[in-house]
């Protein structure tokens, strides 16, 4: 790694090195007015930041741990403050040290948000307008970058760490932070109001089914028991839902029930699954390079996975032609495979799968395409994020076959919304529909018997 690479890793590129954002940086409408005290603090921080970079031995940085680097930075800041006439108190000094450490080693002001375990998404709409999602609700924060060039330096630092670049010729980038969080960055000219950044947080400790049942009240104990039984009994499961409805979280939990004796191949656009089994093969797609070459699609990975002797194939999300190969795998001995899909309800999920068959270049009659879907998928689990931010499993449906040209389903469990409190909180209850699913016989063959009481429609769970 060159000196320039190390320096870019710490400070990112300057705005002059990335002309795509010069126009946005100079746009006066975006410049926020700050108090003289804040302006003086920002100038001092910037001055110390540059001086530290000039003094530090860049070649020694790579061998240092982050803790050691933070200690070195704190020592240098204290030394330099003793050489400056500015008088600051101890609290201001500690804040200054923390901010410079975050600038050099982390994501600048975003580090405060990254340290909050309640934050699931960080949405930087502009340098001075940053939202977060906490417990399902969006909130505008008081955190801000100094200006667009400051935000751009952090974006450059993120993408350079994963060997990517972002500039006018390539103004959109997907990346992943070391903790697994997904990042999407967009800059001018595509982003009209300056650089933008979206971070989907990656839970340090994966949620468990007990968290969904007892903590988030996303489903009932009976629903959880049945879903666990489905995963263990090699039932093909499709998890449907909108953005932020908890599809990947549920997929990760259900995948965790796959027995240790089975070989699992996971396929994702951006690796998020955190399976704990020993025999897991993780595959990730690759976008094309700047010349448009080197792309590896999900469809290519699904096809390749079939040659890897998998017992289960778990696909993070189906979006296109790979749905055909996934369904063929489910129909040819790779039972117990799972995936997610963006859809508002189970019927929409089937329609989307049918459209994906067409995207693969197969001109199949509607009935034939639907027959493939009905044969491949056994259960559709629908998740939704309610208006108050709660995430609920709103429906579990079993595909029972075909009637004419229509895929038939029967609902096993459902969440019924009954109203909204003045506070905005959604109220409702879970209930069984009274239908005993056909897959209960398959579960019996795996030594799992679901009690009839589980499907009692008179039971209600708030």
N, C-alpha and C positions, 0 to 999 in steps of 0.2 A: 504494500500500500504506500502511495506517494505521500509527501508532506501535504500536498494540496488535498488529497483524499481525506487525510486525517483532519485537516482544518475544516473541510466541508462537512465532515461528520459532526464536528463540534459547533460550527457556527452557521452552516448552510451557505448557499450562494448569496452574494449581494444582489440587490435589485438590478444593478447595472449589468450583471452577468446573465440576467434573464429578462430580456427586453419585452417579453410578452406581457409583463405586468407593469411596465413603466407608466403607460397611460392610466391604468387604474390607480397606481400609487399617487399620481399627481392630481387625480380628480379631487377638486376642493370640496365637493359635496360630501365626501366620505370622511373628511378630516374632523375628528372630534375635538372640541375645545377642552383643555385641561387646566387645572388650577396651577398657579406658579409653583406651589410646593410639589405637586405631582410632576410637573415639567422638570424641575430641578432634580428630583429623584431619578427620573428616567434618563436624564443626561449623565448623572453620576454612574448609574448602572451601566449604561452603554460605554462610557469611558473606561470603567474598570474592566468590563468584558474584553474590550480590545487590548488593553494593557496586559491582561492575563495571557491572552493568546500570543502576545509578543514575547512575554517572559518565559512561558512554559516550554519545556523540552518536549516537542511533539512526538519525537521518536520513542519516548519512554511511555507514552500514554497507553499503547496497546497492551502492555504487560501489566497494567494496573487494574485492580478491581474497581467497581464503581464506588464502593465505600472509600477506598484509598484516594480516588480522584476527588471525591467530595471533600475529604479532609484537606487535600492539597489546595483545592480552590478556596476553602475557608481560611487557610493559613495565608494565602496570597492576598485575599481581600483584606484581612486584618492588617497585613503589612502595608498595603497600598493606602488604606484609610489613614494610617499614621502619617503618611506623606502628603495628605490632602488637607487643606484648611477647613473643609466642610465639617461641621460639628453635628453628629447624629447620636441619638441615644442607643441603648443596648437593644431595645426592641427593633428599632430601625436597622441596626447593624445585622441582627439575625435575619430580618426579612430580606435585606439586601443580599446576604450570603445565600439564602435559600433561592432567591430569584435568579442569581447568577449561576448557581449550581444547576437549576432547572433549565436555564438557557443553554448551558454548555453540554449537559449530559442528557437532557430530556426534551420535552415538548414545550418548553417555556411556560407561559401561564396556564396551559392545559394540564400541567402536572397536578395542579390542585384538584382538578376535576377527575383526573385519572386515579387519584388516590382515594376517591370516594366510592366505596363498594356499592352504594345505592344507585349510582349512575350507570345506566345501561347504554345510552347513546349520547354522543357529543356532536352537536351540529353547529358548525361555524358558518353562519350565513354571510358574515363580513368580519373584518378585523375587530369591530367593536360591537358585534351582535352575535352572542354565543348562547345557544340553547342546550339544555340537557334533558334527558328523560330520566325521571326518578319515579320508581314504582308505577310505571305506566302513564305518567303525566309529563307533558312538556313544560319546562320552566325557563324563563329568560334569566341568565346569570349576570353578575356584575363583573365577571372576568372579561378581559379584553387584551388584545395585542396593541402595541404602540401605533402601528399603521399597517398598511398592506405589505410593505417590504418586510416587516417583522414576521407577519404571517407567512409570507412567501419563503423566508429562510427556514421556518419550521417545516413547511411542506417539502422543500428541497432536501432537508435533512432526512425526512421520513423515506422519500422515494430513493435517495441515493444509497441508503442502507440495504435496500433489497435489489440493488443493481438496476434500477429503473431511472428514467428521466422524465421531466415534465417541462415543456416549453411550448412555443406557439405552434410548432408542427405536431406536437403530441400533447394537447391541453387537458387530457383526462387520464388519470392513472388510478388503478386499484393496487393496493399494497396491503401488507400485514405487519403489525408491530411485533416486537419480540414476545409479547405476552399472548399473541394470537389474535388480538383485536383487528377487525377489518377496517381498512381506511379507503375512502374514495376522495380524490382531490380533483378540483376543476379550476382552471385559471382562465383569464382573458386570452383570446377574444370570445371564447365560449361563455364564460361567466361574465356577465355584463357589469356587475357591481364589484368586481375584484375577486381575488382568490377565495375559494370556498372549500371547506373540509368537512367530511362526515366520518365519524369513528363509531363503529359498532363494537362495544366492549365485549371482552371475552372473560367469562367468569373464572376467577382464580380457582374456586372450588366449585365443580359442577353441581348443579341442583340434582336432588334425588326425588323420587316419587313422593316420599313423605313430605318434602318441602311443598310440592304442588297441592297435596291433599290438606295438610295441616296449616301451612303457612299462607299460601296464596289462595286457598279454597278454589282451585281451578277445576277440581273434579272430586267425586266422592270416593270413599274407601272401596266400595264395590266396583266402581268403574276402574279404579287402579288395579284391583286384584284381577279383573278380567283382562285388562291390557297386558299385564305381566304374563298371564297365562297364554295370551295370543303370541307374544314374542317367544316364549319358551317352546310353544307347540308348532313353530315354523309356519305360522299363518302370514300370508302376504299382506302388508299393511301400507296404506297410503294416508299420509297426514296432510290435511288440507287446511288452508288458512290464508289470511292476508298478511301484509307486512307487519312485523312486530307482534304477531299473535302467539308466538312461542313454539312454532313448528320445529325449529332446530333443537330447542331445549327438550321437547318431548321425544324427538327422534333419538337424541343422545341417551335419554333415560331408557327408552325401550330397547335400544341396541345393547345397553348394559346388561339386559337379561339374557342375551344369547349365551349359551353354555360355553365354558372354557374349552371344551373339546372340539369346537367348530372353528374352521378357518374363515375369517371375515375379511372382505375387501371393501374398503370405503372409497367412494369417489366423490370429490367435491370441487366446486369452482374455487372456493377459498376455504382452506381447512379449518373447521370449527369443532368437529366431533372430537370428543375426549374419551374414547373407549378405553377401558382399563384391562380388558382381556389380554392375554399374552400373545395370542396368534392373530394379530391384526395387521393387514397390509393397507397402508394409506396412500392413495393416489390423488393428485391434484392437477387440474387443467393448467395449461400455459397459454397466455395470449400471444398473438404474433408479435414479432419484433418490429422495429421501425421500418424495416423493408417489407413487412407483411409476411414474413416467413417464420417457420418454427412453431406454429400454433398446434396445440394438442387439445382436442375437444373432449367433452364428456362422452360423446358417442364412441370416439376412438378408445377411450379408457374402459367403457363398458364392454366393448367387443374384446379388448385385450384381457379384461378381468375374467372373461369366460374361459380363457386358456390357462388360467392360474389355479385351477382346481378349487374354486371357492365353495364353501358350504352356504355362505350368505353373501349377498351383495347389498351394500347400504349406500344409496346415492343421496347426497345432501339435498338436492332439489332437481326435479326434472323441468326443463324449460323448452326442449325442442325435440329433435330427431332421436335423441338417446332414449326417449320413452319407448320407442318400438323395440329396441334391443333389450331394454329392461323387462318389458312384458314377455318377450320371447324367453328370456332367462327364467322368469317366474314360471313360465309354462313348460320348461324343459329341465326340471329337476333341481332348480335353485330356489326351493321353497323357503319361506321365512324371510324373504328380502323385503326391504323397506325403503321408502323415499318420501319426499314432501312435494307439494305443488301449491302454487298460488291460486286460490279459488275461494269464493265467498260461501259456498255450500257444497255438499256432496254431489249434487246433480251438475253443478258448474264444473266440478273437478273432472267428472266423466267427459263432459263436453270438451274441456281443455285437452285431455288425453287424446280424444278423437282428433282434434285439430293437429296435435303433435304427430299423429300417424301420417297425416297429409304432409307435414313439414319434412318428413323423412323421404318423400318422393314416392310413396306407395299410393296408388290410385285404387284404394279398396272401396267396395260398396259400404255404405254406412252400417249396414247390418253386420258385415264381416268384421269391420273395425270394432264395433261394440261387442261382438262375440269374443274377440281377443281380450278386450278390457275386462269383461265379465269373468272370463276364465282365469285371468292373471291376478286380479285384485279380489281379496276376500272381504276386507274391512276398510272403511274410510272413517278416519277420525277427524272431525272438524273442530278447529280451534278458532276463536274470535277474540279480538280485543274490544271490549265494550266501550261505550261512550265515556265512562268514568276512568278508563285506563285498565280496568280489571281484565285479566286474561282467563277465559273459561273454555273448557272442552264443551262445546254447545251441542254436539251430536256425535254418536257412534252408530254407524250404519253398516249392515251386512249386505253385500251384494249376493243376491240369491239366484241370478240367472237372467234369462231373457223371456219376454213376452212379446212376440212379434218382432219388432225392431227396437224395442225399448229395453234398456237394462233395468232390471227390477231390484229394488232394495227394500230392506226393512230396518226401521230404526229401533235400536236396543235401549239406548239411554239418550236423554235430551236435557238441556237447560232451558227452562221457560222463564222469560223475563215477565215480571208482573207489574213493574212500575219503576219510578225514579224518585228518590227522596229530594226534598228541597235543596239539600247540599249537592245534588248532582249524582249521588251514589246510586247505582243500579241495584234494584232488588229483584229477587227471583228465586227459583229453586231447581234442583236437579230431580229428575224422576226416571224410573224405568217405565218402559211402554207396556210391559206385560208379555212381551214376545220372547220366547226362549230361542236363542239363535241356533241355526243349523250347525254351525261350527262346534257346538258343544260336543257332538259325537267325536270330532277329530281330537278335541282336547282330552276326551276320555281315553282315547288310544295312547295318549302321552301320560296317562296316569293322573290327569287333572279333572276333577269333577266340580262343576259350578253348582251351588245349591239353588233350588227353585226360588228360595226367598230373595235371592239377589235380583230377580226380575219382577218382584212384587210391585205393581203399579200404584199401590196405595201408600208406599213409602215416599216421603218427601225429604229432601236434604236442602237446607238453606245455603 
